[in-house]
Each structure stands twice: as C-alpha cells, then as structure tokens.
Amino acid sequence: MANNKRMRFHSNENHANDNHQMSVDEKILSSDFNYPTQPQTTSNSNTQAYHLSVCGSILYSPPTNSPSDIFTFLRHGNFDAFRRSLDIYHNDIIRMRNDHGQTVLHVLVIHAYPYIWVRLLMLRGCDTCAQDNDGYTAAHYAVERDDVEMLKAVTLRIHPQVKPIPEEQIVAIYEQCCRALSIKENNGLTPFMLACQHQSMKCLDYLIEMNINDCHLQDKFGDTCLHYAVGRRNLNLVQKLIQTCKADVNGGEQLRPSTLDVLQHNRAQQKPFDRNLDDEIEQVLLSSKAKNRCSIRRIISKRKDSLENDDSALTKLACLSIDSMSTNEQLETARGHARLATTLQAKNDPRGALESFKNAMTCTPDNSLDWATYALQSALIHMMFGENQAALGLLHKALHIRTELERTSDQIDQIQRAINQIQPSTF
C-alpha cells in the first residue's frame, strides 16, 4: 500500500499511468491557466480555470493588480485575496480609483471595514488627501457618518513600534493625514464644516481636541458652520460653536442671510407651539449681538412639465429667495431682543435687560407703539438704578408717541405715573 495517504487523481482505467498521478492541490493549480503543471489534455470547461468557479474562488484567488478585481474583493469583503494582492501590487493598488473617483482607502472607510486595513494602507503609502468626484477625502466620509473611531484611524500618528519603518516616514504619513483635515470638498466644506452640517458631534469633539477650528471659514456660497447649526435648529451645536469655538454670529458673506435671518425663517416655518427651541437659539444669538442682513422667503413658480404630454400641465416649484431686510424682519428682531430682555430680568440681570431693550428700540421705528413700549421698560430700569434724567427723556418721548396714536390706555397712565414719581427730584 502506498505510504502517501493524500487523495490521488487517476485517469481512466485504459490510460492509467503512475507518472501522471497528482495531488488535490496540484489538480487545483493545474486547472488554473496561470499556474500550469502539465499540458491540458481536455477542453472540458468544467476543468478549465477552476479558481473562477464559486468553489474554486473559496480555495484560491490569485494576486491581481486589476482595479475591477480589487474593488470586487473589497465590495464582497474578500480580504484574503485583497491581502495577497496588496503584498505584491501595493504600489498599483494605492493609486487605483473606481468609477466614482474613489481610492481603495475611500472604499474601506465608506464600508466601515476594520481599521487595521486602513492603517495597513497608510503604511503602504496611500494618499490620505486623495479626493473623489465629490471632493471627499476618506476623512470626509468618516465625519459624514460620525464614525469617530474611523476618523482616528485615518488621522492618528502611527506608533513607531507598529512596524520597523523610519521615523521620517512616520512623521510624513502623520503630516499628510493632518493636511487631509484641511481639504475642502466640492461645496467648500472641510471635515470640521461637514461635521457641523451633519451634526456629527463625536467627530466634531475629536477635531476640536486636535485644535482644529474651521468655524470662521465660509463654504463656496458664503455660509459658515454656525449657519448650518442654526439651520438644523441644534441648540447644543450653536452653543458649542459660539462658546467653545468663538464663532462670529455675524460671520459669512455680508450679502447673504445672517444666522439671525436663518433663525427667523426657521421659526416662521414652525407651528406656534413648537417655537420654543427657536426662541432659545435666538437668545443665544442675540446675546452675542447677532444682526439681520437679509430676509429669506419661500416662493412658488410654475413651469410646463416636459414629461407630460398635455402642454397645459403645470408643475409648482418651490425655492428660497433672498430679499433686502424688510420692516417685518426688523420688528421681529426687535421682539427677539425684547424676549431676551424679559429673560434677563427674570435672571436678575437688569443691566443686560436694559441693553436688550435698547437693541429692540434700535430695530424699531422711533414713532411706533413698540418703540414706546421698549422705551418705558428701559426707563423703569434706569429708575431702578437712580438714573432719573435718562429715564425722564425716554418717558417723555414715549408719552408723546402714545398720546399721538392713542387717546387713552393703561400704558399712558403708567408712563404719566413714572414721570410724576421722578420729575420733582430732577429740578
């Protein structure tokens, strides 16, 4: 009996020959035209290119530098074949791109594959700053999904003991990773700005820990991170950007809506009982002296639908338009300052309340009842501090406006009582 106990492949009985006996391993390899061990003696397709069959691909996938094969390996998570190919063709693989302009690093991050593969590619010299057709780097995709661990994988400095590579190479890789965090995608967003757009708070906190602060940057349209935060109605993000990152509440292109304009448009879209959140954000903005620039309004236009056979068919198209600041927006801003003043009074901050009432007066026509109301409140605070002369000037003007526009009212009586209270002490 033969000592070799491995399975043998025999030809049929009429052509049996010990010299042509092969092991199972040899049979598999002999069916691969890239690794012939004997001349092909049959044209049967079942014995040709066995590695291309499902079972054969499980047993063996040869190394390749074909982009289609590499991206297929990644798409289906065939990391054994990917690793074999990377060991031989890494210089080709790190430069490959798919139809979307994405590198292998992009694909690994997009599919949230194990971080070890990202680090391995970095050791092989992949370009962490590479951008796809949308202008995204791998870091952009990690931030968009708020995958802070993946973001760390593509940014953390490689430990010198991970692999015996020169310190200069470790430093160069880390510097390239840091540069990737300053790259803008097609709309002009860095990873920091993208984190604000998508409310990726974990990634944003990590970037802030890295001393990255792009809150002052504008996208290609002229808006800033704070515009995104206000647009998302995210109070925590608004506070983080203003208090931690020192964002300018009046930043951005001066011909475009300010953060306060965005806030007011947002609030107008909400039902009255659902505006508390907007009021809180408004107080944060107004406390930082936010100002109006433009008004945002929703317009509806009509056009013929080219997809319809009926030429009379019309489709309504909704879009946003920017107009110059209107009186209504100014009055809304004044009311916002007045709401903030009331809150500050409740918090025992009369000086802050006085400043907010003055801001409300600035945003209101000085011949209106609203102005007279804010003036009265300001005068009462002045009286609290014994500043009677300043109070008297406001009271007389408020009284004049009230008597011009109203015959009698509780406000007129209140103003007159205040004047009578302080007038004797002013002579």
C-alpha positions in Angstrom: 0.0 0.0 0.0 1.3 3.4 -0.9 2.6 5.4 2.1 1.3 8.7 0.7 -2.3 8.9 2.1 -3.4 12.0 0.2 -6.1 11.6 -2.4 -4.9 10.9 -5.9 -6.3 11.8 -9.2 -6.3 8.9 -11.7 -7.1 8.9 -15.4 -9.5 6.3 -16.6 -8.5 2.6 -16.4 -7.4 2.3 -20.0 -4.9 5.1 -19.6 -3.8 4.7 -16.0 -0.2 5.9 -15.6 1.6 6.4 -12.2 3.7 9.2 -13.7 0.5 11.3 -14.2 -0.8 11.0 -10.7 -1.4 14.4 -8.9 -2.4 15.6 -5.5 -5.7 17.5 -5.0 -3.6 20.7 -4.6 -1.8 20.0 -7.8 -5.0 19.4 -9.6 -6.5 22.7 -8.5 -3.3 24.6 -9.6 -3.2 22.7 -12.9 -6.7 23.8 -13.7 -5.5 27.5 -13.4 -4.0 28.6 -16.7 -1.7 30.9 -14.8 -0.1 28.0 -13.0 0.1 25.0 -15.4 1.8 21.9 -14.2 1.1 19.7 -17.2 -0.3 20.1 -20.7 -4.0 20.4 -20.9 -5.4 17.2 -22.2 -9.1 18.1 -22.3 -11.2 21.1 -23.4 -13.9 20.3 -20.9 -15.0 23.7 -19.4 -15.6 22.1 -16.0 -11.8 21.5 -15.6 -10.7 24.9 -17.0 -9.9 27.9 -14.8 -11.2 26.3 -11.6 -10.4 29.3 -9.5 -13.1 31.3 -11.4 -15.8 29.0 -10.1 -17.5 29.7 -6.8 -15.9 26.8 -5.0 -12.5 27.5 -6.7 -12.6 31.1 -5.6 -13.1 29.9 -2.0 -10.0 27.7 -2.3 -7.8 30.2 -4.1 -7.8 33.7 -5.6 -4.6 34.6 -7.3 -2.9 38.0 -6.6 -4.0 40.7 -9.1 -3.4 44.3 -9.9 -6.7 44.6 -11.9 -8.8 47.5 -10.5 -12.0 45.7 -11.3 -10.8 42.6 -9.3 -9.5 44.7 -6.4 -12.7 46.7 -5.9 -14.7 43.4 -6.3 -12.7 41.9 -3.5 -13.5 44.9 -1.3 -17.1 45.0 -2.3 -17.5 41.4 -1.2 -15.2 41.5 1.8 -12.7 39.1 0.3 -9.7 40.3 2.4 -7.6 37.1 1.9 -7.4 37.8 -1.8 -7.0 41.6 -1.2 -4.1 41.0 1.2 -2.3 38.6 -1.3 -2.7 41.3 -4.0 -1.6 44.1 -1.7 1.6 42.3 -0.7 2.7 42.1 -4.3 1.0 45.0 -6.1 0.7 47.6 -3.3 2.2 50.4 -5.4 -0.6 49.9 -8.0 -3.4 49.3 -5.6 -2.9 52.5 -3.5 -3.3 54.5 -6.8 -6.4 52.7 -8.1 -9.8 54.5 -8.4 -13.3 53.3 -9.2 -15.9 54.9 -11.4 -16.7 57.4 -8.6 -13.1 58.5 -8.4 -12.7 56.7 -5.0 -9.5 55.1 -3.9 -9.2 51.8 -2.0 -8.9 53.9 1.2 -12.2 55.7 0.4 -14.0 52.3 -0.1 -12.6 50.9 3.2 -13.8 53.9 5.1 -17.2 54.1 3.3 -18.0 50.5 4.2 -16.6 50.8 7.7 -14.2 47.9 7.3 -11.9 47.0 10.2 -9.4 49.8 11.0 -6.4 47.6 10.6 -6.8 47.7 6.8 -6.8 51.5 6.8 -3.6 51.6 8.9 -2.1 48.9 6.6 -2.8 51.1 3.5 -1.3 54.1 5.3 1.9 52.1 5.9 1.9 51.2 2.2 1.9 54.9 1.4 -1.6 55.6 0.3 -2.7 59.2 -0.3 -4.9 60.2 2.7 -5.6 63.5 0.9 -7.0 61.9 -2.2 -10.4 63.4 -3.2 -13.2 61.6 -5.1 -15.6 63.1 -7.7 -17.5 64.9 -4.9 -14.3 66.3 -3.5 -14.5 64.0 -0.4 -11.4 62.6 1.3 -11.6 59.5 3.4 -11.9 61.8 6.5 -14.9 63.5 5.0 -16.7 60.1 4.8 -15.8 59.2 8.4 -17.2 62.5 9.6 -20.3 62.3 7.5 -21.2 59.1 9.3 -20.0 60.5 12.7 -17.6 57.5 12.9 -15.1 58.9 15.2 -13.1 55.7 15.5 -12.6 55.6 11.8 -11.6 59.3 11.8 -9.0 58.4 14.4 -7.8 55.5 12.2 -7.1 57.9 9.3 -5.5 60.7 11.4 -3.7 59.2 14.4 0.1 59.1 14.3 1.5 55.6 13.7 3.3 54.2 16.7 7.0 53.6 15.8 6.8 50.1 17.2 4.0 49.0 14.9 6.4 48.2 12.2 10.1 48.9 11.8 9.8 51.9 9.5 11.9 55.1 9.6 10.8 57.9 11.9 10.8 60.3 9.0 8.2 58.1 7.2 6.0 58.1 10.3 6.2 61.9 10.5 5.5 62.2 6.8 2.4 60.0 7.0 1.0 61.9 10.0 1.6 65.3 8.4 -0.3 64.1 5.3 -3.2 62.9 7.5 -3.3 66.4 9.1 -3.4 68.0 5.7 -6.4 65.9 4.7 -8.4 67.6 7.5 -8.0 70.9 5.8 -9.1 69.8 2.4 -12.5 71.1 1.1 -14.9 69.1 -0.9 -16.8 70.4 -3.9 -19.1 72.7 -1.8 -16.1 74.1 0.1 -16.6 72.1 3.3 -13.6 70.8 5.4 -14.3 67.8 7.6 -14.9 70.2 10.5 -17.5 72.0 8.5 -19.1 68.8 7.3 -19.3 67.6 10.9 -21.4 70.7 11.7 -23.6 70.2 8.6 -24.4 66.6 9.5 -24.4 67.2 13.3 -21.6 64.7 13.8 -20.9 65.7 17.4 -18.5 62.9 18.3 -16.3 63.7 15.3 -16.6 67.4 15.9 -15.4 67.0 19.5 -12.5 64.9 18.3 -11.5 67.6 15.8 -11.7 70.3 18.5 -9.4 68.2 20.7 -7.0 68.2 17.8 -7.1 72.0 17.9 -8.9 72.2 14.6 -11.3 75.1 14.4 -12.8 76.0 11.0 -15.8 77.8 12.3 -14.6 81.0 10.7 -14.4 79.5 7.2 -17.0 80.1 4.6 -18.3 77.5 2.1 -18.4 78.3 -1.6 -21.7 80.0 -1.1 -20.6 82.3 1.7 -22.1 80.5 4.8 -20.4 79.3 7.9 -20.7 76.4 10.3 -22.9 78.5 12.6 -25.4 78.9 9.7 -25.6 75.1 9.5 -26.1 74.7 13.2 -28.9 77.3 13.3 -30.5 75.8 10.2 -30.5 72.4 11.9 -32.1 74.0 15.0 -29.4 72.4 17.1 -29.0 74.4 20.3 -26.1 72.4 21.6 -24.2 72.8 18.4 -24.9 76.5 18.3 -23.6 76.9 21.9 -20.5 74.8 21.2 -19.6 76.9 18.2 -20.1 80.2 19.9 -18.8 79.4 23.4 -16.1 76.9 22.6 -15.0 77.7 19.1 -15.7 81.5 19.4 -17.7 81.6 16.2 -18.7 85.0 14.9 -22.5 85.2 14.9 -22.4 87.8 12.2 -19.9 85.9 10.1 -20.3 84.8 6.5 -20.8 86.7 3.2 -22.3 90.1 4.1 -24.7 90.0 1.1 -26.2 86.7 2.2 -28.6 86.0 5.2 -27.0 86.1 8.6 -27.5 83.4 11.3 -30.3 85.5 12.8 -32.0 85.7 9.4 -31.9 81.9 9.2 -33.3 81.6 12.7 -36.2 83.8 11.9 -37.0 82.0 8.7 -36.9 78.7 10.6 -39.2 79.9 13.3 -41.7 81.1 10.8 -42.0 77.6 9.4 -42.8 76.1 12.8 -46.2 76.0 14.4 -46.6 78.4 17.3 -46.4 75.7 20.0 -43.2 74.4 18.5 -41.1 77.6 18.5 -39.6 77.3 22.0 -36.4 75.8 20.6 -36.0 78.7 18.1 -36.6 81.2 20.9 -33.8 79.6 22.9 -31.4 79.7 20.0 -32.4 83.3 19.3 -31.5 84.3 22.8 -28.0 82.8 22.4 -27.5 84.7 19.1 -28.8 88.0 20.4 -26.7 87.7 23.5 -23.7 87.7 21.1 -25.1 90.7 19.2 -26.4 88.9 16.2 -27.8 91.2 13.4 -30.1 90.9 10.5 -28.9 91.3 6.9 -31.5 89.8 4.5 -34.9 88.1 4.6 -35.4 84.6 3.3 -38.8 83.9 1.8 -40.3 80.8 0.1 -41.5 81.4 -3.4 -43.5 79.2 -5.8 -43.2 79.4 -9.5 -44.8 77.4 -12.3 -43.5 75.8 -15.4 -44.6 73.4 -18.0 -43.7 69.8 -17.2 -41.7 68.4 -20.1 -42.6 64.9 -19.0 -46.3 65.4 -19.6 -48.0 65.0 -23.0 -50.5 67.7 -22.0 -48.8 71.0 -22.7 -51.2 72.7 -20.3 -49.9 70.7 -17.4 -48.1 72.9 -14.8 -45.8 71.9 -12.0 -45.3 74.1 -8.9 -41.7 74.6 -8.0 -40.8 75.8 -4.5 -37.5 77.6 -3.8 -36.0 80.1 -1.5 -35.3 83.7 -2.4 -33.2 86.4 -0.6 -34.5 89.9 -0.3 -33.4 93.1 1.4 -34.2 93.4 5.0 -37.8 94.3 5.4 -39.6 96.2 8.2 -41.3 93.0 9.3 -38.0 91.3 9.8 -36.7 94.3 11.8 -39.7 94.3 14.0 -39.3 90.5 14.6 -35.7 91.1 15.6 -36.8 93.9 18.0 -39.3 91.5 19.6 -36.5 88.9 19.9 -34.4 91.5 21.8 -37.4 92.2 24.0 -37.9 88.5 24.7 -34.2 88.3 25.7 -34.6 91.3 27.9 -37.5 89.7 29.7 -35.5 86.5 30.3 -32.6 88.5 31.6 -34.9 90.4 34.0 -36.1 87.0 35.3 -32.5 86.0 35.9 -31.9 89.2 37.9 -29.7 90.8 35.2 -31.2 94.3 34.8 -28.2 95.7 33.1 -28.3 93.0 30.4 -32.1 93.5 30.1 -31.5 97.3 29.6 -29.0 96.6 26.8 -31.5 94.3 25.1 -34.4 96.8 25.4 -32.1 99.4 23.8 -31.3 97.0 21.0 -35.0 96.5 20.5 -35.5 100.2 20.2 -32.8 100.4 17.6 -34.6 97.9 15.4 -37.9 99.7 15.7 -39.2 102.9 14.1 -39.0 105.6 16.8 -42.6 106.8 16.2 -44.2 103.4 16.8 -46.1 101.9 19.8 -43.5 99.1 20.0 -40.7 101.7 20.4 -42.7 103.4 23.2 -43.2 100.1 25.0 -39.4 99.3 24.9 -38.7 102.9 26.0 -40.9 102.6 29.0 -39.2 99.3 30.1 -35.8 100.9 29.7 -36.9 103.9 31.7 -38.1 101.7 34.5 -34.7 100.0 34.7 -32.9 103.4 34.7 -35.1 104.5 37.6 -34.1 101.3 39.5 -30.5 102.5 39.3 -31.4 106.1 40.2 -30.7 107.3 36.6 -33.7 109.6 36.6 -32.6 112.0 33.9 -32.0 109.2 31.4 -35.4 107.7 32.4 -37.2 111.0 32.1 -36.1 111.6 28.5 -37.4 108.2 27.4 -40.7 108.6 29.3 -41.5 112.0 27.7 -40.9 110.7 24.2 -42.9 107.5 24.9 -45.7 109.6 26.3 -45.7 111.8 23.2 -45.9 108.7 20.9 -48.7 107.2 22.9 -50.9 110.3 23.0 -50.4 110.8 19.3 -51.6 107.3 18.4 -53.9 106.5 21.3 -56.5 108.6 23.2 -56.3 106.6 26.5 -54.6 103.5 27.5 -53.0 101.8 30.6 -49.6 102.5 29.1 -50.3 106.2 29.0 -51.3 106.1 32.7 -48.2 104.1 33.6 -45.9 106.5 31.8 -47.5 109.5 33.5 -47.2 107.9 36.9 -43.5 107.3 36.3 -42.9 110.9 35.2 -44.7 112.2 38.3 -42.6 109.9 40.5 -39.3 111.2 39.3 -39.9 114.7 38.0 -39.8 116.6 41.3 -36.3 115.2 42.0 -34.9 116.5 38.7 -35.4 120.2 39.4 
